[in-house]
Amino acid sequence: MGIEYPADLATRIGFLLSRAHLLAREGADRVLGELGLTAKGYAALATVISDGPISQRKLSSRIRMDPATMVDVIDALEQSGRVVRRRNPNDRREYALVTTAAGRALFARARKALDAAERETLRDLDLKETEQLRELLGRIARRPGPLTTADVERSLLG
């Protein structure tokens, strides 16, 4: 059986999401690490692959990653031959990030490894429950911007 938490914690969405995140993240970090990739590197690679050539600034904004952190992530991907910076033909002042064949191959391996790690994390859920969880978390995650203390107080006060 699993861990039993105190009743107040066991009913707190934030606590449960945080605990679930830690479990999912441990598995993801392990399999990505085996491939020489980080979660941030995977997020950047996945976005460059899905969005096509994209500037580092737009990528940072798109996945809500601090621009300074993004520099380190992209530098590591570039040094390992997974992405290249090319002049943007529409704006010569800007570089566009493009994946290489090695980057696309790494992404495919990482995606399979993450699928397996997620299956392990969700092993106690059936397919319908997994899809429901994905849909509900997606609805929460798509909400724009962080909540302020005032937002939280308003929601508590009704």
N, C-alpha and C positions, 0 to 999 in steps of 0.2 A: 504494500500500500504506500501511498505518497505521504508527504509531510503534512501534518495537521498544524495549521496556523491559528493563533488566537482569533476568536470570532470577529473582533473588530477589523483585523487585518484581512481576514478571509472574505470580507464583504466589500473591501475597498478596491475599486476599479484600478486606481493608480498603482496600488501595491501589486495587484494581480498582473497587470500589464508589465510592470517592472520585473517581476519574477519570471514571467513568461519570456520577456525580452532577454533576460540573462541566460535562460536555458537555450533559447534559439540562437543567441549570439555566440555562446560557447561552442556549439556545434558548427556554426558557420565559420567562426574564426579558425577552428581546428582544420576544417577541410580547405579553406582558402589558404591558410598558412602552409599546408602541405604542397600547395601549388605555387608558393612564393608570392601570394597576393594578399592584400588587406581588404577589409570590408569597404573602406573608402576607395581603394583602387578598383574594386569590383563595381562600385556604384558609378565611378567616373567612366570606366570602360563600357559598362552597360549603356550608359547615356550617350556616349560618343557613337556607339554602334547603332542605337535606336534612332538617334536624331541626325546622324550623318555629320559631316564637318561642322564643328561648332567652336566658337571662341572660348577661351578659358574663362573669361568673364561671364559669358552666358551659361556655360556649364556650371560654374560656381553658383550662380543664381538659380538655375534650374533644379539643382539637387540640394539647394540651401546649405552649401558647405562654405565655411569661412574662406575668403579668397587667399589668405596667407597659407592655410592648410592645403588648398587646392594646388598652389604652386608646388609644394613638396610632393603631392600625389602625382601630378602630371610629370614632374621631373623624374620621379622613380619609374613611371610607365614609359617615358621616353628613353631613359637610360637602359632599360631592359628590352628596348626594341618593340614595345607593344603599341605605342602611338608615335606619330610624328607631327611636328608643327609645320604647317605650310601657309604661305601667304594667302590671305583671303582675296580671291580675284575681284570681289565686289567692294573691298575696302583694303587698300594696300597697307594701311597703318596697322592692320589687325592680322593675327595669325589664327588659322583654323586648325583644330585638332582632328586628326584622321587616324583611324586604327590601321594597323599593319596586318598582314596575314598571320603573323605570330600572335598579335593581340586578339584577333578573332578566334584563333585556335585555343588560346588560353581561356577566353571567355566561354567557349563551348564546353571545355573541360570543367571550368568553375561552375557553370550552370548545372551540369550533371551532378557534381559533388554537392552543391547546395540543395538540389532536389532530394538527394539521399539524406542529407542532414535534416532537412525539413520533415521528411517522412519519419525519421527517428524522433524528432521533437514532438510530432503530432501523432505518434503511434497509438495513443489511446482514443483518437477520434476516428469516426468513419468518414467516408468520402463526403457525404452530405454535411456533416458537422464541420469538416475542414473548409469546404466551400463557403459555408455560412460564416465561419470565423474570418475567413479572408475578406468576404464582402463587408462585414461589420467593421473590421479593423481598417479597411480601405476607406469607409465612410468617415471614420474618425480622423485618419491620417490626412485626408484631403482638405480638412478644414484649414483655411489660410491663417498664417501667423500664430505666434505664441499667445497664450492667454496672459493677461495682466492680472495683478491682484484684484483690481476693480472688477474685471470680468468674472473672476471666481466668486467674489463677494456678491455680485448681482445674481449669479446663478444660484447661490445658496439662499439668498433672500427671496427668491422667486420672482 
